[in-house]
Amino acid sequence: GQYEIVNPELVEIGETIQLKAGEKAPLDGELISEAASFNTAALTGESTPQTFRAGETVLAGMLNMDKVVTLKVSKKFADSALSRILEMVQSATSRKAKTELFIRKFAKIYTPIVFFLAVALVVLPYFILADYQFNTWLYRALVFLVISCPCALVISIPLGYFGGIGAGSTNGILFKGSNFLDVITQVNTVVMDKTGTLTHGVFKVKELKTEIEEAEFMSILAAIESQSTHPIAKAIVNHYGNKKLKEVTAVEEIAGHGLTAIIAGQQVGAGNAKLFRKLGIAYPQEIDHQVETIVLLAIDHNYAGYVTIADEVKNDAQVAIKSLHELGVNKIVMLSGDKTSITEKLAKELSIDQAYGDLLPEDKVKKLEELKNDQTRAVAFVGD
């Protein structure tokens, strides 16, 4: 049955749990509800809410955004993504850098040798010298210990790495171990995601062009888009404001295309150009050459206009790219699922060396693997 989670570790695979709006998923599970919007920032760093459909996997730590949803638990707490991240943080200090490992081996051999030499310095003169004074030779042995034992070296190097991991964590940076502190100094190639990494991932209506009255156009578009949890749909509804929305019936969502519905007895479609081609609705051809993300509206199978949606670039994105170049990163690559035209425009604006658009997640992995195969490149990836 459905119940409130008190201890996630006691929940078994196959049990059903319910999440209210604003609650975090305590375990990995399969979504039973038809659709839901989740904030995945805690796991992926992506600020844009993600829409999940029935049957898709929701990970522990993701935040339910807007309605009560039901999950079927697919993994025990110990095997969940969140649990693995916590374990990784706890074991970070066990991953040692080469320098640290060398100093540990060096100290293991060197320290006992120095100690036994100090003991010999106290004991041996007793058998050799006639005027042996214990206090004098004990003092000399202690001086020898202070001079020869490399305390500063043995303590400072592990402490330096430990301090580095600590300084990173206070700035919200997680190092999986001190060996990665060494690796990051050699990085000469940085590969970046676009949405939510270089941009805010918060969409806004930029331009409106319509064949009908603007107020009527926006009221119909906002009404149909209110039926979707997609970030772009939410941007359109937010732009419309708190005005009363028209009643919407017979809503159908076509994945990757858009929505169709009936509003005030009219057949309405809103989405991208692919939706219009699928429905056989004619639209101005120059729309295909638009750089920005675009949402088209059709009323009774006739083109009615469009709005362009823009994702704002983060204020410090340009400074970050410039700083990376100055630090010796000679190749910065941007990978995006967004249109190639948008991706290339942003790359030029931010002085990014190379950019690829229209990529699915598996295509991004393929591009990254190609760069990693180049032995001259130490590659870092930024994003999800």
N, C-alpha and C positions, 0 to 999 in steps of 0.2 A: 504493500500500500504506500501512499504518499505521507510523509511525515517530516517534521522539522529535524534537521541534523544537529545532534548534540556532540557526537564524537565521530568524525568521518572514518576513523580507523576501524570502527565496528560494522560499517556498511559493506554488504556483500555484492559481488558482481551480479547484475540482472535485476537488482532492486530499483524501484522507481522513486525519484525525489522531485520535489517541487521547488522552484526558485521564484521568489517575488521580485518585483521591480526594485533595482538597487542592491540586490543580493549577489554575492560572488559564488560561482560554482565551487563546491567543496571537493568535488571529485571529477575525473574525466568521465564523460558520458555521451550517449547518443541522443540527439534531440527528438523527442516524440511529438512535441507541438509542431504545427504547420510551418511557422517561421518565427525567428526572433532576432533582435539586434543586440550584440554584445560589444562592450568595450574591452579590447584585447591588450591595452597598453601595458598592463602589468607583466605580460608574457612576451609580447613582441615589440613594445615601444611604439606601435602604430597608433596614432591619435584618432584616426577615423574609425567610427564604430563599424563592425563587420556583421553582415546579415548571414545567418545560418538557416538552412532549410531542414525539414524533417529527415532524419537518417544521418545527418552530418554530425561530426564529433565536436563537442564543446569541451575545452580543457579546463581543469581546475585553476582557479585564479581569475577567470574571465568574469566580467561584471554584466549582469543582466540589465539592459537599459530601460525597457518600457512596458513590459506586461508579464503576467504570471506564466511561466513555462514549465514543462515537464521534461525530465531527463531520465534515461535508463542507464544506470551505472555500468560502464564497460571495463573499468580497471579499479583495483584496490587502491587505497590511499597511498600505500608505499610505492606503487608503480606509476602514480600520476605525474604529470609534467611538473607541477608545482613542488611535489615532494623531491623530485630529482634535482630541481634548482636549489632547494634548501640544502640538500646533501652536498651539492657542488660547492656552495658557499662555505660549508663547514669543513670540507676537505681541502680548501684552497691553500692552506699553509703547508700541507703535506707535499705539494708539487714544488720541488726545489729547483732553483736555477743552477746551471753548471758551475758557476763561480762559488755558489753557496755549498754545493755538494763537494767541490774540491777542498774548500776551507774546512769542512767537517771532517773529511778523510785526513787532511793535513794535521788538524788539531788532535785527532784520535791517536796518531803516531807520535807527534811532536811533544805533546803535553806530558805523557808518562816519561819520555826520555829526559826532559828538563827537570822533572820532579826527582828522578833517581840520581841525576847528576848533582842536584842540590843536597840530597841525602849523603852522597859520597863526599861532598865538600865538607860536611860536618864530621863524618866518621873517619875517612882515610888519614887526615893529618894527625889523628890520635896515635896511629901506628908509626908515623914517620917523624914527627917533630918531638923534641925533648920538652920544650916549654909550651905544650899544647894548652890552650885555654878555650873551653867549650863555648863560652859566651861570645868570644871574638869570632870563632868559626861559624857559629850559628847565625851571627849578624851578617857575616860575609855570604853565607848560603842564601839568606833571605834577600840580600842585595842582588845576588845572581838570579834568583827566581824572578824578582821584579823586572830586571833588565831583559832577561832572555825569554820569559813567557809572553807570547804575542796576544795578550788579552784584547787589546784594541782591535787587532786584526780578526781574531776569532769571534769576538762579540759584534763588532761594528758591521760586518758584511751581512750576516743574517738579520741584524737589527735594521739595516738600511732597506732590505727587501720587505721586511715586516712593516716598516714605516711607510714604504711606497704603497703597499696593498691598503694600509689604513688610510693614507691620504686620498687614494682613489675612492674608497668607499664613502668618505665624507663629502665627496663631490658627485656621488651617485654613479661611480664607475666600479664595476665588479671585475676583479682580476681572478681567474680561476686558479692561479698559482704564481709564485715568483718567477717561474721559467718564462711566463708570458710578458713579464716586465722587460726581460732581455730581448725577446722576439720583437716587441713593438718598436724598439730603437732601430731595427733593421728594415722596417716597412718602407717600401718605395712606391707601392701601388695601392690606391684606395678605391674600392668599388662601392657605389652608393645606390640605395633605393631613392625614389623621388618623393612620392606621397607620404607625408608624415615625417620624413627625414629632412629633406631640403625645403619642403613646403609644410604649411600648418595642417593640411588634411581637413581644413574647414572650408567648405565651399560657399561661394556667394554669387548671386545673380549679377552679371556684369552688363549685359546688353539685351534689349528686347526689340524684336522687329515683328510686326503683325499686320495682317491683311484686314483685321476687324478692329473694333474699338479696344484700346489697351486694357481698360478696366474689366471688360467682358472676357477678354483673352486670359488675363491673369486669374480671374475668378474660376474659370473652367480648368485651367492648368493646375492651379493650387488644389482644387477639389480632387482631381484624379491623382495627383502626386501625394495627397494626404493618405492614400491607401497603401503607400510603400514606405518601408523603413530605410531605404537606401539614403546615404548622406546627401546625394544630389537632390533627391526628392524633398528631403527635409529643408535644404537650402531654399528651394522654391516656395515651400509653405511658410518658412520664416520671413521671406521677402514680402509675401502677401500680407503678413501681419496678423492681428487678432480679429480680423473681420470674419463674419459668419460664412462658412463654406457651404457650397451647394450639395444637395443630396446625390450620392453616387451609388449606382447599383450595377450588378453583373460584371464585377471587376475580374479581369483575367490578367495575370502577369506572364509575359513571355521572356524567359531568362535570356539575358544579354541583349534584349531588344527594347522592352518597355512595357507599358500597360495599355489595356483597352477597357472601356467601361461605358455605361449609359448614364448621361447627365441631362436632366430636364428633357427626356425623350429623344436626345441626340446621341448618336454613336460617336464616341470620342476615343482618340488614340494619342498617347504621348510617349515619346522615346527617341531613339536615335534614327539615323537614316536607314539602318538595316530593317527597322520595324516598318517604315514606309514602303520599302522595296518588297518586304514580305506580304504586306497588305495590298500592294499594287496601287499606292497613292502617289500621284505626281507631285514633285516638289522642285524648287529652283536648283539647278545643277551647281551653282556657285557654293551652295551649302557644303558640298563634298570637299571644297577647298578651304573650309573654315579651320583655323588653327586651334581655337579653343574647343572645350567640351561643349556640345550643343544638345538641347532638348527641343524636338519638334512637336507641334500640336496639330492634330487633324480633327475636324468636326464634320460628321456625316461624309466621311471619305474624301473630304476636300482639305488641302493644306491651308492652315490658318496662321502660321507664323512660328517663330522660335525664340528661345532665350539662350544666351551663352553663359556658361558657368565657369568661374575662375577659382583656382586654388591659390591662396596667397603664399608667396615665398617668405620663408622665415627671415626676420631682420638680420640675423647673424650668419645667414648661409654664405653670403659673399665673403665675409671676413674669415669664416672657417675655411673656405676653399683657398683663399689667398694665404692664410697662415700655413695650411698643409703644404702648399707649393714652396713657401719660404723654409719650411722644416725639412725639405729634401724629398718630398713625395713628388716624383716627376711624372706620374700618370694617375689622373683621377677619372674614373669611368662611372657613368650614371646608367642604371638599368631601370626601365619602367614599363608597366603594363599599359600606360596611357598612350595616346596617339603619338606617332613618330614626330609629327610637326610640332606638337607641344613640347616634347622632350628635347628636340634639337634647339628650339627657341630658348628654353630655359638654360640649356648647356652653354649657349653663346652668351647669354646674359650673365651667367655666373663664372665664366672662363673655365668651364670643365673641358678636359682634353678630348673625351670621347663619350658619345651618348647613343643608347639603343632604346627604341620604343616598340610598342605593340608586342611586348613579351609576356608570355604566360609564366607562372612560377617555375615550371620545368625548364623553360628557355633561359631564365635568369641563371639557374644552376649550371646549365650548359656553358654559358658565356663565362661564368666564374671559373669553371673547370679549365676552360681554354687558357685563361690568364694564369692559373695556378701551375699549368704544365710548363710554362716558361720558367726555366731554372734561375734566370737573372732577376725574377720578381718575387719579393716578399709581399704577399697580398693580405690586406685587411678589408673586411666587409662591414659596411655600416647600414643597418636597417633590419628588416625581419626576413 
